[in-house]
């Protein structure tokens, strides 16, 4: 079905990134705000999906927005924390010598398209 291309795309990308592709679960819901894809992965794979400073998750969300635009819909991604996941304080502990990355808009401006 053409309307579910976003979920199929997300499943393909996520399963290629994780060590436990059989534990990937994606649910898709549609409301007045658009499409919401909810992702659940195995606990140890969470870091691979989020990436450093959330860069991998941001990239996946950007790609989903492009897929959504192609299908005239707004696509959002919610990544659910697995049961027994790392406490929020430990997960967001500051790292030394971290340079902030560019926003998607800044990166697109650099491309000068």
N, CA, C and O atoms as a printed pandas DataFrame, in Angstrom:
     atom_number atom_name residue_name chain_id  residue_number  x_coord  y_coord  z_coord
0              1         N          UNK        A               1    0.831   -1.185    0.000
1              2        CA          UNK        A               1    0.000    0.000    0.000
2              3         C          UNK        A               1    0.874    1.246    0.000
3              4         O          UNK        A               1    1.813    1.333    0.791
4              5         N          UNK        A               2    0.594    2.191   -0.849
5              6        CA          UNK        A               2    1.422    3.391   -0.972
6              7         C          UNK        A               2    1.424    4.227    0.291
7              8         O          UNK        A               2    2.408    4.911    0.572
8              9         N          UNK        A               3    0.346    4.190    1.058
9             10        CA          UNK        A               3    0.261    5.024    2.259
10            11         C          UNK        A               3    1.159    4.519    3.378
11            12         O          UNK        A               3    1.407    5.244    4.342
12            13         N          UNK        A               4    1.643    3.309    3.270
13            14        CA          UNK        A               4    2.496    2.762    4.329
14            15         C          UNK        A               4    3.965    2.706    3.924
15            16         O          UNK        A               4    4.753    2.007    4.561
16            17         N          UNK        A               5    4.340    3.426    2.882
17            18        CA          UNK        A               5    5.731    3.435    2.455
18            19         C          UNK        A               5    6.631    4.005    3.529
19            20         O          UNK        A               5    7.783    3.589    3.657
20            21         N          UNK        A               6    6.125    4.953    4.306
21            22        CA          UNK        A               6    6.930    5.558    5.358
22            23         C          UNK        A               6    7.326    4.525    6.407
23            24         O          UNK        A               6    8.476    4.499    6.845
24            25         N          UNK        A               7    6.383    3.673    6.815
25            26        CA          UNK        A               7    6.679    2.640    7.814
26            27         C          UNK        A               7    7.634    1.587    7.244
27            28         O          UNK        A               7    8.522    1.108    7.950
28            29         N          UNK        A               8    7.457    1.233    5.989
29            30        CA          UNK        A               8    8.345    0.250    5.355
30            31         C          UNK        A               8    9.760    0.808    5.241
31            32         O          UNK        A               8   10.738    0.101    5.484
32            33         N          UNK        A               9    9.856    2.085    4.868
33            34        CA          UNK        A               9   11.155    2.736    4.780
34            35         C          UNK        A               9   11.844    2.746    6.142
35            36         O          UNK        A               9   13.018    2.393    6.253
36            37         N          UNK        A              10   11.106    3.154    7.180
37            38        CA          UNK        A              10   11.665    3.202    8.531
38            39         C          UNK        A              10   12.128    1.816    8.969
39            40         O          UNK        A              10   13.214    1.673    9.531
40            41         N          UNK        A              11   11.318    0.806    8.719
41            42        CA          UNK        A              11   11.683   -0.561    9.102
42            43         C          UNK        A              11   12.980   -0.988    8.410
43            44         O          UNK        A              11   13.852   -1.579    9.046
44            45         N          UNK        A              12   13.111   -0.697    7.133
45            46        CA          UNK        A              12   14.315   -1.054    6.380
46            47         C          UNK        A              12   15.553   -0.390    6.990
47            48         O          UNK        A              12   16.569   -1.049    7.210
48            49         N          UNK        A              13   15.464    0.916    7.261
49            50        CA          UNK        A              13   16.607    1.655    7.792
50            51         C          UNK        A              13   16.973    1.161    9.191
51            52         O          UNK        A              13   18.143    0.901    9.470
52            53         N          UNK        A              14   15.994    1.032   10.056
53            54        CA          UNK        A              14   16.260    0.646   11.448
54            55         C          UNK        A              14   16.833   -0.764   11.517
55            56         O          UNK        A              14   17.800   -1.000   12.242
56            57         N          UNK        A              15   16.260   -1.694   10.784
57            58        CA          UNK        A              15   16.755   -3.074   10.829
58            59         C          UNK        A              15   18.185   -3.176   10.301
59            60         O          UNK        A              15   18.927   -4.077   10.692
60            61         N          UNK        A              16   18.575   -2.259    9.415
61            62        CA          UNK        A              16   19.950   -2.258    8.910
62            63         C          UNK        A              16   20.930   -1.723    9.958
63            64         O          UNK        A              16   22.123   -2.019    9.895
64            65         N          UNK        A              17   20.435   -0.938   10.921
65            66        CA          UNK        A              17   21.306   -0.327   11.924
66            67         C          UNK        A              17   21.489   -1.157   13.189
67            68         O          UNK        A              17   22.539   -1.073   13.828
68            69         N          UNK        A              18   20.505   -1.947   13.562
69            70        CA          UNK        A              18   20.511   -2.606   14.864
70            71         C          UNK        A              18   21.103   -4.014   14.821
71            72         O          UNK        A              18   21.231   -4.620   13.757
72            73         N          UNK        A              19   21.463   -4.522   16.009
73            74        CA          UNK        A              19   21.973   -5.890   16.131
74            75         C          UNK        A              19   20.850   -6.911   16.280
75            76         O          UNK        A              19   21.038   -8.093   15.990
76            77         N          UNK        A              20   19.671   -6.449   16.738
77            78        CA          UNK        A              20   18.523   -7.349   16.949
78            79         C          UNK        A              20   17.341   -6.905   16.091
79            80         O          UNK        A              20   16.370   -6.363   16.619
80            81         N          UNK        A              21   17.408   -7.127   14.768
81            82        CA          UNK        A              21   16.317   -6.666   13.906
82            83         C          UNK        A              21   14.981   -7.343   14.186
83            84         O          UNK        A              21   13.926   -6.787   13.878
84            85         N          UNK        A              22   15.018   -8.530   14.764
85            86        CA          UNK        A              22   13.773   -9.233   15.082
86            87         C          UNK        A              22   13.008   -8.570   16.226
87            88         O          UNK        A              22   11.830   -8.866   16.421
88            89         N          UNK        A              23   13.646   -7.684   16.982
89            90        CA          UNK        A              23   12.984   -7.013   18.108
90            91         C          UNK        A              23   12.503   -5.599   17.751
91            92         O          UNK        A              23   12.020   -4.867   18.614
92            93         N          UNK        A              24   12.637   -5.226   16.484
93            94        CA          UNK        A              24   12.162   -3.914   16.030
94            95         C          UNK        A              24   10.645   -3.969   15.862
95            96         O          UNK        A              24   10.113   -4.860   15.199
96            97         N          UNK        A              25    9.954   -2.995   16.478
97            98        CA          UNK        A              25    8.503   -2.905   16.340
98            99         C          UNK        A              25    8.153   -1.477   15.931
99           100         O          UNK        A              25    8.609   -0.511   16.543
100          101         N          UNK        A              26    7.349   -1.366   14.904
101          102        CA          UNK        A              26    6.920   -0.055   14.412
102          103         C          UNK        A              26    5.399   -0.056   14.340
103          104         O          UNK        A              26    4.789   -0.942   13.741
104          105         N          UNK        A              27    4.800    0.959   14.963
105          106        CA          UNK        A              27    3.361    1.127   14.829
106          107         C          UNK        A              27    3.112    2.436   14.096
107          108         O          UNK        A              27    3.858    3.404   14.245
108          109         N          UNK        A              28    2.058    2.446   13.309
109          110        CA          UNK        A              28    1.732    3.618   12.492
110          111         C          UNK        A              28    0.316    4.063   12.808
111          112         O          UNK        A              28   -0.619    3.263   12.769
112          113         N          UNK        A              29    0.161    5.347   13.122
113          114        CA          UNK        A              29   -1.175    5.892   13.362
114          115         C          UNK        A              29   -1.308    7.201   12.595
115          116         O          UNK        A              29   -0.326    7.906   12.366
116          117         N          UNK        A              30   -2.536    7.511   12.204
117          118        CA          UNK        A              30   -2.817    8.717   11.438
118          119         C          UNK        A              30   -3.891    9.507   12.171
119          120         O          UNK        A              30   -4.911    8.955   12.585
120          121         N          UNK        A              31   -3.651   10.814   12.328
121          122        CA          UNK        A              31   -4.660   11.696   12.908
122          123         C          UNK        A              31   -4.601   13.036   12.189
123          124         O          UNK        A              31   -3.981   13.149   11.131
124          125         N          UNK        A              32   -5.242   14.049   12.756
125          126        CA          UNK        A              32   -5.280   15.358   12.097
126          127         C          UNK        A              32   -3.906   16.013   11.986
127          128         O          UNK        A              32   -3.715   16.906   11.161
128          129         N          UNK        A              33   -2.944   15.580   12.808
129          130        CA          UNK        A              33   -1.586   16.129   12.767
130          131         C          UNK        A              33   -0.719   15.453   11.702
131          132         O          UNK        A              33    0.352   15.959   11.367
132          133         N          UNK        A              34   -1.165   14.333   11.175
133          134        CA          UNK        A              34   -0.394   13.608   10.171
134          135         C          UNK        A              34   -0.146   12.180   10.594
135          136         O          UNK        A              34   -0.953   11.586   11.310
136          137         N          UNK        A              35    0.961   11.633   10.156
137          138        CA          UNK        A              35    1.327   10.245   10.442
138          139         C          UNK        A              35    2.288   10.228   11.624
139          140         O          UNK        A              35    3.238   11.010   11.673
140          141         N          UNK        A              36    2.038    9.342   12.564
141          142        CA          UNK        A              36    2.954    9.147   13.686
142          143         C          UNK        A              36    3.465    7.717   13.635
143          144         O          UNK        A              36    2.691    6.764   13.730
144          145         N          UNK        A              37    4.779    7.578   13.482
145          146        CA          UNK        A              37    5.424    6.270   13.532
146          147         C          UNK        A              37    6.068    6.141   14.900
147          148         O          UNK        A              37    6.862    6.991   15.303
148          149         N          UNK        A              38    5.727    5.083   15.609
149          150        CA          UNK        A              38    6.292    4.831   16.934
150          151         C          UNK        A              38    7.231    3.647   16.817
151          152         O          UNK        A              38    6.858    2.584   16.322
152          153         N          UNK        A              39    8.461    3.848   17.282
153          154        CA          UNK        A              39    9.518    2.850   17.140
154          155         C          UNK        A              39    9.914    2.293   18.489
155          156         O          UNK        A              39   10.111    3.040   19.448
156          157         N          UNK        A              40   10.028    0.980   18.561
157          158        CA          UNK        A              40   10.535    0.293   19.740
158          159         C          UNK        A              40   11.658   -0.631   19.277
159          160         O          UNK        A              40   11.477   -1.427   18.355
160          161         N          UNK        A              41   12.825   -0.518   19.928
161          162        CA          UNK        A              41   13.955   -1.395   19.623
162          163         C          UNK        A              41   14.452   -2.027   20.909
163          164         O          UNK        A              41   14.071   -1.608   22.002
164          165         N          UNK        A              42   15.299   -3.030   20.783
165          166        CA          UNK        A              42   15.916   -3.676   21.930
166          167         C          UNK        A              42   16.800   -2.657   22.663
167          168         O          UNK        A              42   17.421   -1.807   22.025
168          169         N          UNK        A              43   16.858   -2.738   23.975
169          170        CA          UNK        A              43   17.610   -1.790   24.796
170          171         C          UNK        A              43   19.028   -1.518   24.326
171          172         O          UNK        A              43   19.396   -0.355   24.158
172          173         N          UNK        A              44   19.844   -2.556   24.106
173          174        CA          UNK        A              44   21.223   -2.310   23.670
174          175         C          UNK        A              44   21.334   -1.621   22.302
175          176         O          UNK        A              44   22.374   -1.044   21.987
176          177         N          UNK        A              45   20.273   -1.678   21.491
177          178        CA          UNK        A              45   20.298   -1.052   20.175
178          179         C          UNK        A              45   19.896    0.420   20.205
179          180         O          UNK        A              45   20.034    1.119   19.201
180          181         N          UNK        A              46   19.407    0.890   21.335
181          182        CA          UNK        A              46   18.909    2.258   21.421
182          183         C          UNK        A              46   19.978    3.286   21.044
183          184         O          UNK        A              46   19.682    4.258   20.349
184          185         N          UNK        A              47   21.199    3.082   21.488
185          186        CA          UNK        A              47   22.278    4.017   21.174
186          187         C          UNK        A              47   22.556    4.108   19.682
187          188         O          UNK        A              47   22.912    5.175   19.182
188          189         N          UNK        A              48   22.397    3.007   18.970
189          190        CA          UNK        A              48   22.625    3.010   17.523
190          191         C          UNK        A              48   21.561    3.835   16.803
191          192         O          UNK        A              48   21.836    4.454   15.775
192          193         N          UNK        A              49   20.366    3.838   17.341
193          194        CA          UNK        A              49   19.263    4.572   16.723
194          195         C          UNK        A              49   19.357    6.060   17.050
195          196         O          UNK        A              49   19.100    6.901   16.189
196          197         N          UNK        A              50   19.721    6.387   18.280
197          198        CA          UNK        A              50   19.808    7.788   18.694
198          199         C          UNK        A              50   21.078    8.435   18.132
199          200         O          UNK        A              50   21.016    9.533   17.579
200          201         N          UNK        A              51   22.207    7.776   18.266
201          202        CA          UNK        A              51   23.465    8.322   17.785
202          203         C          UNK        A              51   24.015    9.381   18.721
203          204         O          UNK        A              51   23.363    9.759   19.694
204          205         N          UNK        A              52   25.214    9.856   18.426
205          206        CA          UNK        A              52   25.825   10.901   19.256
206          207         C          UNK        A              52   25.029   12.180   19.162
207          208         O          UNK        A              52   24.729   12.666   18.072
208          209         N          UNK        A              53   24.698   12.710   20.301
209          210        CA          UNK        A              53   23.914   13.950   20.403
210          211         C          UNK        A              53   22.601   13.870   19.631
211          212         O          UNK        A              53   22.039   14.898   19.254
212          213         N          UNK        A              54   22.112   12.666   19.397
213          214        CA          UNK        A              54   20.844   12.497   18.696
214          215         C          UNK        A              54   20.931   12.689   17.195
215          216         O          UNK        A              54   19.907   12.830   16.526
216          217         N          UNK        A              55   22.148   12.695   16.656
217          218        CA          UNK        A              55   22.312   12.981   15.225
218          219         C          UNK        A              55   21.708   11.913   14.321
219          220         O          UNK        A              55   21.147   12.244   13.276
220          221         N          UNK        A              56   21.808   10.650   14.696
221          222        CA          UNK        A              56   21.229    9.593   13.868
222          223         C          UNK        A              56   19.714    9.709   13.860
223          224         O          UNK        A              56   19.087    9.595   12.807
224          225         N          UNK        A              57   19.119    9.937   15.029
225          226        CA          UNK        A              57   17.663   10.096   15.115
226          227         C          UNK        A              57   17.207   11.309   14.298
227          228         O          UNK        A              57   16.178   11.246   13.625
228          229         N          UNK        A              58   17.962   12.410   14.351
229          230        CA          UNK        A              58   17.611   13.602   13.571
230          231         C          UNK        A              58   17.649   13.291   12.078
231          232         O          UNK        A              58   16.770   13.713   11.327
232          233         N          UNK        A              59   18.665   12.554   11.655
233          234        CA          UNK        A              59   18.793   12.203   10.237
234          235         C          UNK        A              59   17.634   11.318    9.785
235          236         O          UNK        A              59   17.090   11.510    8.698
236          237         N          UNK        A              60   17.261   10.356   10.614
237          238        CA          UNK        A              60   16.140    9.469   10.282
238          239         C          UNK        A              60   14.854   10.290   10.175
239          240         O          UNK        A              60   14.060   10.084    9.258
240          241         N          UNK        A              61   14.649   11.216   11.109
241          242        CA          UNK        A              61   13.454   12.066   11.067
242          243         C          UNK        A              61   13.435   12.933    9.805
243          244         O          UNK        A              61   12.381   13.130    9.199
244          245         N          UNK        A              62   14.590   13.443    9.418
245          246        CA          UNK        A              62   14.670   14.255    8.201
246          247         C          UNK        A              62   14.297   13.428    6.977
247          248         O          UNK        A              62   13.540   13.885    6.121
248          249         N          UNK        A              63   14.825   12.220    6.896
249          250        CA          UNK        A              63   14.498   11.343    5.767
250          251         C          UNK        A              63   13.020   10.995    5.752
251          252         O          UNK        A              63   12.411   10.922    4.684
252          253         N          UNK        A              64   12.433   10.779    6.929
253          254        CA          UNK        A              64   10.998   10.476    6.998
254          255         C          UNK        A              64   10.164   11.665    6.534
255          256         O          UNK        A              64    9.120   11.483    5.909
256          257         N          UNK        A              65   10.619   12.888    6.836
257          258        CA          UNK        A              65    9.895   14.070    6.356
258          259         C          UNK        A              65    9.918   14.124    4.828
259          260         O          UNK        A              65    8.923   14.492    4.202
260          261         N          UNK        A              66   11.054   13.757    4.230
261          262        CA          UNK        A              66   11.156   13.742    2.770
262          263         C          UNK        A              66   10.223   12.683    2.187
263          264         O          UNK        A              66    9.536   12.941    1.198
264          265         N          UNK        A              67   10.193   11.502    2.787
265          266        CA          UNK        A              67    9.288   10.444    2.335
266          267         C          UNK        A              67    7.844   10.922    2.471
267          268         O          UNK        A              67    7.018   10.674    1.593
268          269         N          UNK        A              68    7.544   11.605    3.571
269          270        CA          UNK        A              68    6.198   12.131    3.776
270          271         C          UNK        A              68    5.825   13.174    2.735
271          272         O          UNK        A              68    4.702   13.167    2.229
272          273         N          UNK        A              69    6.753   14.073    2.407
273          274        CA          UNK        A              69    6.471   15.099    1.399
274          275         C          UNK        A              69    6.157   14.458    0.054
275          276         O          UNK        A              69    5.291   14.932   -0.681
276          277         N          UNK        A              70    6.856   13.393   -0.259
277          278        CA          UNK        A              70    6.621   12.695   -1.520
278          279         C          UNK        A              70    5.198   12.141   -1.578
279          280         O          UNK        A              70    4.594   12.056   -2.647
280          281         N          UNK        A              71    4.673   11.764   -0.405
281          282        CA          UNK        A              71    3.334   11.193   -0.318
282          283         C          UNK        A              71    2.306   12.193    0.202
283          284         O          UNK        A              71    1.211   11.805    0.609
284          285         N          UNK        A              72    2.658   13.483    0.189
285          286        CA          UNK        A              72    1.754   14.552    0.634
286          287         C          UNK        A              72    1.233   14.335    2.053
287          288         O          UNK        A              72    0.043   14.503    2.319
288          289         N          UNK        A              73    2.128   13.962    2.955
289          290        CA          UNK        A              73    1.729   13.788    4.350
290          291         C          UNK        A              73    2.854   14.270    5.263
291          292         O          UNK        A              73    4.008   14.393    4.854
292          293         N          UNK        A              74    2.486   14.531    6.487
293          294        CA          UNK        A              74    3.470   14.936    7.488
294          295         C          UNK        A              74    3.769   13.716    8.344
295          296         O          UNK        A              74    2.861   13.126    8.930
296          297         N          UNK        A              75    5.031   13.339    8.418
297          298        CA          UNK        A              75    5.432   12.130    9.144
298          299         C          UNK        A              75    6.295   12.521   10.338
299          300         O          UNK        A              75    7.278   13.248   10.199
300          301         N          UNK        A              76    5.912   12.030   11.508
301          302        CA          UNK        A              76    6.679   12.247   12.735
302          303         C          UNK        A              76    7.109   10.902   13.295
303          304         O          UNK        A              76    6.430    9.891   13.115
304          305         N          UNK        A              77    8.251   10.907   13.980
305          306        CA          UNK        A              77    8.791    9.691   14.581
306          307         C          UNK        A              77    8.889    9.854   16.085
307          308         O          UNK        A              77    9.450   10.828   16.586
308          309         N          UNK        A              78    8.332    8.878   16.798
309          310        CA          UNK        A              78    8.456    8.812   18.254
310          311         C          UNK        A              78    9.262    7.557   18.568
311          312         O          UNK        A              78    8.905    6.455   18.153
312          313         N          UNK        A              79   10.348    7.739   19.305
313          314        CA          UNK        A              79   11.189    6.603   19.675
314          315         C          UNK        A              79   10.919    6.290   21.139
315          316         O          UNK        A              79   11.269    7.070   22.025
316          317         N          UNK        A              80   10.296    5.149   21.385
317          318        CA          UNK        A              80    9.983    4.752   22.757
318          319         C          UNK        A              80   11.199    4.146   23.427
319          320         O          UNK        A              80   11.927    3.350   22.834
320          321         N          UNK        A              81   11.402    4.537   24.671
321          322        CA          UNK        A              81   12.497    3.975   25.448
322          323         C          UNK        A              81   12.136    2.540   25.841
323          324         O          UNK        A              81   11.019    2.300   26.300
324          325         N          UNK        A              82   13.044    1.589   25.675
325          326        CA          UNK        A              82   12.728    0.202   26.030
326          327         C          UNK        A              82   12.611    0.052   27.535
327          328         O          UNK        A              82   13.163    0.848   28.294
328          329         N          UNK        A              83   11.888   -0.977   27.960
329          330        CA          UNK        A              83   11.752   -1.244   29.394
330          331         C          UNK        A              83   13.124   -1.509   29.980
331          332         O          UNK        A              83   13.946   -2.202   29.381
332          333         N          UNK        A              84   13.365   -0.947   31.165
333          334        CA          UNK        A              84   14.653   -1.131   31.814
334          335         C          UNK        A              84   15.745   -0.326   31.148
335          336         O          UNK        A              84   16.927   -0.634   31.302
336          337         N          UNK        A              85   15.360    0.717   30.401
337          338        CA          UNK        A              85   16.336    1.556   29.714
338          339         C          UNK        A              85   17.139    2.393   30.691
339          340         O          UNK        A              85   16.838    2.434   31.884
340          341         N          UNK        A              86   18.152    3.053   30.181
341          342        CA          UNK        A              86   19.029    3.880   30.988
342          343         C          UNK        A              86   18.246    5.069   31.549
343          344         O          UNK        A              86   17.474    5.689   30.818
344          345         N          UNK        A              87   18.428    5.397   32.823
345          346        CA          UNK        A              87   17.739    6.553   33.386
346          347         C          UNK        A              87   18.082    7.818   32.615
347          348         O          UNK        A              87   19.194    7.962   32.107
348          349         N          UNK        A              88   17.118    8.739   32.528
349          350        CA          UNK        A              88   17.270    9.956   31.732
350          351         C          UNK        A              88   18.513   10.749   32.113
351          352         O          UNK        A              88   19.183   11.287   31.231
352          353         N          UNK        A              89   18.849   10.840   33.423
353          354        CA          UNK        A              89   20.004   11.622   33.855
354          355         C          UNK        A              89   21.296   11.042   33.294
355          356         O          UNK        A              89   22.158   11.786   32.826
356          357         N          UNK        A              90   21.436    9.732   33.337
357          358        CA          UNK        A              90   22.658    9.096   32.841
358          359         C          UNK        A              90   22.738    9.205   31.318
359          360         O          UNK        A              90   23.818    9.378   30.755
360          361         N          UNK        A              91   21.594    9.102   30.667
361          362        CA          UNK        A              91   21.585    9.159   29.206
362          363         C          UNK        A              91   21.938   10.551   28.702
363          364         O          UNK        A              91   22.495   10.696   27.614
364          365         N          UNK        A              92   21.617   11.569   29.482
365          366        CA          UNK        A              92   21.860   12.929   29.010
366          367         C          UNK        A              92   23.042   13.591   29.711
367          368         O          UNK        A              92   23.156   14.817   29.713
368          369         N          UNK        A              93   23.917   12.788   30.304
369          370        CA          UNK        A              93   25.079   13.347   30.991
370          371         C          UNK        A              93   25.956   14.090   29.997
371          372         O          UNK        A              93   26.218   13.579   28.908
372          373         N          UNK        A              94   26.416   15.287   30.350
373          374        CA          UNK        A              94   27.230   16.061   29.408
374          375         C          UNK        A              94   28.573   15.404   29.142
375          376         O          UNK        A              94   29.172   14.789   30.025
376          377         N          UNK        A              95   29.028   15.546   27.917
377          378        CA          UNK        A              95   30.334   15.005   27.535
378          379         C          UNK        A              95   31.273   16.170   27.321
379          380         O          UNK        A              95   30.874   17.231   26.841
380          381         N          UNK        A              96   32.516   15.962   27.680
381          382        CA          UNK        A              96   33.502   17.016   27.501
382          383         C          UNK        A              96   33.942   17.092   26.046
383          384         O          UNK        A              96   33.857   16.109   25.309
384          385         N          UNK        A              97   34.408   18.260   25.642
385          386        CA          UNK        A              97   34.950   18.506   24.308
386          387         C          UNK        A              97   33.939   18.222   23.206
387          388         O          UNK        A              97   34.299   17.715   22.144
388          389         N          UNK        A              98   32.697   18.541   23.451
389          390        CA          UNK        A              98   31.650   18.300   22.456
390          391         C          UNK        A              98   31.377   19.581   21.679
391          392         O          UNK        A              98   31.065   20.620   22.261
392          393         N          UNK        A              99   31.498   19.494   20.370
393          394        CA          UNK        A              99   31.191   20.623   19.510
394          395         C          UNK        A              99   29.748   20.472   19.034
395          396         O          UNK        A              99   29.377   19.400   18.557
396          397         N          UNK        A             100   28.928   21.511   19.150
397          398        CA          UNK        A             100   27.558   21.397   18.661
398          399         C          UNK        A             100   27.533   21.197   17.151
399          400         O          UNK        A             100   28.309   21.812   16.419
400          401         N          UNK        A             101   26.637   20.335   16.696
401          402        CA          UNK        A             101   26.541   20.090   15.260
402          403         C          UNK        A             101   25.593   21.103   14.633
403          404         O          UNK        A             101   24.863   21.810   15.328
404          405         N          UNK        A             102   25.622   21.157   13.318
405          406        CA          UNK        A             102   24.769   22.091   12.600
406          407         C          UNK        A             102   23.324   21.594   12.618
407          408         O          UNK        A             102   23.069   20.394   12.719
408          409         N          UNK        A             103   22.400   22.521   12.522
409          410        CA          UNK        A             103   21.004   22.144   12.375
410          411         C          UNK        A             103   20.783   21.686   10.943
411          412         O          UNK        A             103   21.629   21.908   10.077
412          413         N          UNK        A             104   19.663   21.055   10.697
413          414        CA          UNK        A             104   19.339   20.600    9.353
414          415         C          UNK        A             104   19.284   21.800    8.404
415          416         O          UNK        A             104   19.761   21.724    7.271
416          417         N          UNK        A             105   18.694   22.918    8.877
417          418        CA          UNK        A             105   18.600   24.106    8.032
418          419         C          UNK        A             105   19.979   24.649    7.680
419          420         O          UNK        A             105   20.209   25.057    6.542
420          421         N          UNK        A             106   20.901   24.660    8.648
421          422        CA          UNK        A             106   22.253   25.138    8.379
422          423         C          UNK        A             106   22.970   24.227    7.377
423          424         O          UNK        A             106   23.669   24.705    6.483
424          425         N          UNK        A             107   22.793   22.928    7.533
425          426        CA          UNK        A             107   23.432   21.987    6.619
426          427         C          UNK        A             107   22.866   22.139    5.210
427          428         O          UNK        A             107   23.606   22.070    4.229
428          429         N          UNK        A             108   21.541   22.348    5.109
429          430        CA          UNK        A             108   20.925   22.541    3.793
430          431         C          UNK        A             108   21.411   23.840    3.159
431          432         O          UNK        A             108   21.628   23.894    1.948
432          433         N          UNK        A             109   21.584   24.889    3.967
433          434        CA          UNK        A             109   22.088   26.167    3.448
434          435         C          UNK        A             109   23.516   25.999    2.919
435          436         O          UNK        A             109   23.880   26.615    1.918
436          437         N          UNK        A             110   24.322   25.173    3.583
437          438        CA          UNK        A             110   25.681   24.921    3.120
438          439         C          UNK        A             110   25.713   24.234    1.751
439          440         O          UNK        A             110   26.646   24.419    0.970
440          441         N          UNK        A             111   24.680   23.442    1.479
441          442        CA          UNK        A             111   24.610   22.745    0.186
442          443         C          UNK        A             111   24.304   23.706   -0.964
443          444         O          UNK        A             111   24.608   23.410   -2.120
444          445         N          UNK        A             112   23.709   24.843   -0.650
445          446        CA          UNK        A             112   23.368   25.886   -1.638
446          447         C          UNK        A             112   22.567   25.333   -2.794
447          448         O          UNK        A             112   22.889   25.558   -3.960
448          449         N          UNK        A             113   21.515   24.605   -2.452
449          450        CA          UNK        A             113   20.642   24.038   -3.502
450          451         C          UNK        A             113   19.638   25.048   -3.983
451          452         O          UNK        A             113   18.828   24.744   -4.860
